[in-house]
Each structure stands twice: as C-alpha cells, then as structure tokens.
Amino acid sequence: MPGTTVIIPTYNRAHLISETISALLEQTRPVQEILVVNDGSEDDTSKVVAAFGEEVTQIDKENSGKSDSDNQAIGMSDRR
C-alpha cells in the first residue's frame, strides 16, 4: 500500500502547528511523511516544528505564498 505524504504550508502559526502535527502523528493509519513548509514565519513556528525531531521534515524559506510552498514541498516529497 502506498504511503501518504502530508504537506503543511504555514506562516506565523506557532500557536496551531503543534496541535496539527500531533493530530497527524496520532492517526490510526500513520502517514509516511510530514513536510512542514515554513513560509518565512516571524514567530516561533520553526522552533515548534523542530521539537518534533525526525518525525517531521521542515522546509524553511522566504515568504512567497502558499502556492510556492506547496510546489517546493511536492518537489521534495518522498516518491516511493
């Protein structure tokens, strides 16, 4: 069965991102890969995501919008 990659583009959502990632990790059908694209956040988003360690891949980039974030993550997703 193919795995699932979840892409989470985010900007200044440190107060929500932990809950989002935790919910994904608690699913009964685990995801293969979680990619969080930090789109130039100016809050603690990067630190919150980093606390999840190797369970989450974080992509930090300058702010350029959701579409660019999605495209960058799609290009980096694990295609097994």
C-alpha positions as CSV (number, residue, x, y, z in Angstrom):
1,M,0.0,0.0,0.0
2,P,1.5,3.4,-0.9
3,G,2.2,5.8,1.9
4,T,0.8,9.2,2.4
5,T,2.7,12.5,2.4
6,V,1.1,15.4,4.3
7,I,2.2,18.9,3.3
8,I,1.6,21.7,5.7
9,P,2.3,25.2,4.4
10,T,2.4,27.6,7.3
11,Y,3.1,31.3,8.1
12,N,3.1,32.6,11.7
13,R,1.1,29.7,13.1
14,A,3.3,28.6,16.0
15,H,0.2,28.6,18.2
16,L,-1.5,26.0,16.0
17,I,1.2,23.9,14.3
18,S,1.9,21.7,17.3
19,E,-1.7,20.6,17.6
20,T,-1.8,19.9,13.8
21,I,1.3,17.8,13.8
22,S,0.3,15.9,16.9
23,A,-3.1,15.0,15.4
24,L,-1.3,13.6,12.3
25,L,1.0,11.5,14.3
26,E,-1.9,10.1,16.3
27,Q,-3.9,8.8,13.3
28,T,-4.8,5.1,13.3
29,R,-3.4,5.0,9.7
30,P,0.0,6.6,10.1
31,V,1.3,8.9,7.4
32,Q,4.6,8.1,5.7
33,E,5.9,11.7,5.7
34,I,5.0,15.1,7.1
35,L,6.5,18.1,5.4
36,V,6.1,21.5,7.0
37,V,6.9,24.4,4.8
38,N,7.7,27.4,7.0
39,D,6.9,30.3,4.6
40,G,9.1,33.0,6.3
41,S,7.3,33.0,9.7
42,E,8.3,35.7,12.1
43,D,7.1,33.8,15.2
44,D,8.3,30.6,16.9
45,T,6.9,28.3,14.2
46,S,10.3,26.9,13.3
47,K,11.2,26.1,16.9
48,V,7.8,24.4,17.5
49,V,8.2,22.2,14.4
50,A,11.9,21.4,15.2
51,A,10.8,20.0,18.6
52,F,9.2,17.0,16.7
53,G,12.6,15.9,15.6
54,E,13.0,13.4,12.8
55,E,9.2,12.7,12.6
56,V,8.7,15.9,10.6
57,T,10.7,17.4,7.8
58,Q,10.8,21.2,8.0
59,I,11.5,23.4,4.9
60,D,12.3,27.0,5.8
61,K,12.1,29.6,3.1
62,E,11.4,33.2,2.5
63,N,7.8,34.3,2.4
64,S,6.5,33.8,-1.1
65,G,3.0,32.4,-0.6
66,K,1.1,29.1,-0.3
67,S,1.4,28.0,-3.9
68,D,5.2,28.4,-3.9
69,S,5.3,26.5,-0.6
70,D,3.2,23.7,-1.9
71,N,5.2,23.4,-5.1
72,Q,8.5,23.3,-3.2
73,A,7.2,20.5,-0.9
74,I,5.8,18.5,-3.7
75,G,9.3,18.6,-5.3
76,M,10.9,17.3,-2.1
77,S,8.3,14.6,-1.2
78,D,9.4,11.0,-1.0
79,R,8.1,9.3,-4.1
80,R,8.3,5.6,-3.3
